Amino acid sequence: MQYSANMIQAVDMKFKRYLWDKINWNNRFIVITGARGVGKTTLMLQYIKENFANNAGEVLYASLDDLYFAKNSLVAFAGEFVKRGGKVLFLDEVHKYKNWSQEMKNSYDYFPELKIVATGSSALDIYKGKFDLSRRAIVYSLNGLSFREFIELNYGNNFPVLKLEDVLQHPSDSISSVLREIKPIKLFEEYIQWGYYPFFSEGLQEYHFRIRQIINHVLDVDLPSVENIDFNAVHRLRTLLSVISEITPYKPNILKLSQQVGISRETLLRYLYLLERADLLLLLKSGTKGISKMNKPEKVYLNNPNLLYALTQGMANAGNIRETFFFNQLHTVHTISNAPSGDFFIDNKYTIEVGGKNKRQKQIAGIRNAYIAADNVEYSHQNRIPLWLFGFLY
């Protein structure tokens, strides 16, 4: 109980993530998934601090990687909490607990007066396995900081979330309000290097080293905890990620890549989708409805530009960075697929070509609803829109 109280008391309330207002906190069973380091624990502790200051006995925070749970069951823990008047149980790192699926289901069923809010790895699949939680839990996914959120957290400028239609059709309105307060190109250059994970505020010197630590933890601990993979599989996943980091955005030659890593085609595709679920990769797929996950993706990207900088020691290609940024920001709130012409097809409606400030119209000439997302420009002109403005969508 004291550990819970200390964690709640210490959390900073100044900045809240975009997901805060999207969660229906009245649901009885909530699961928040996301990559390690994006702020799931902070989000949960902030909610407790804001809403249970006068009812501390009704709420409890616990991390399931605590040694306590090596010898004590989650169901028994929940039962003791309810006996003492507990009403809302906040559980962190649920994927670290061996029988999380069964015991969370049992806790939900046995104690109808109890609400559960849980966080877990982005690779967590509550729809899979013997103890299906999909009919009970409402699942939310928390992504890393948008460019808009980075500006607010690091500089204190609070800009509204923009709709994609406004960015494409009326960009000048939003651009003017931004330029009155900040120099977006300078801040964008900072963001793509070290602004995606909120822990940048703890110091920049070790930032990329910490990202590499996170990658190792995801591969060595998180993925084996939710998937049946052994040491050899982890080694091959690490090899695969290393190969991809050198050549993203990568149009995969599945046969060649499987030979490089030393695995079969089927295993390679499984690993690609597993790394995507773990928020280490983004896979650009065909827009064909009902496409099988065993079909190869059209392109493979690292999940965000900060990963590119961390894994390439700052040697990432500018074109890679631009496309990775755009894909990362758009996929959070929109459907994004491979475009017949141009780079990306958004919501089966908009074609986007991503490039530098002098990018020409050649790839999208004659295409309806086609735009250029141009890097290193402040203003829009006709269908040319600043790339950084697409970072205001969440």
Secondary structure, DSSP 4 states (H G I P E B T S, - for coil): -HHHHHHHHH---S---GGGGTS-TTSSEEEEEE-TTSSHHHHHHHHHHHH-TT-GGGEEEEETTSTHHHHS-HHHHHHHHHHTT--EEEEE-GGGSTTHHHHHHHHHHH-TT-EEEEEEETT--TTSSSS--TTT-EEEEE----HHHHHHHHH----PPPPHHHHHH-HHHHHHHHHTT--HHHHHHHHHHH-SSGGGGG-STTHHHHHHHHHHHIIIIIHHHHS---HHHHHHHHHHHHHHHTT-SB---HHHHHHHHT--HHHHHHHHHHHHHTTSEEEE----TT--TTSPPSEEEESSHHHHHHHHTT---HHHHHHHHHHHHHHTTS-EEE-SSSSEEETTTEEEEEE-TT--SGGGTT-TTEEEEETT-SS-BTTEEEGGGGGG--
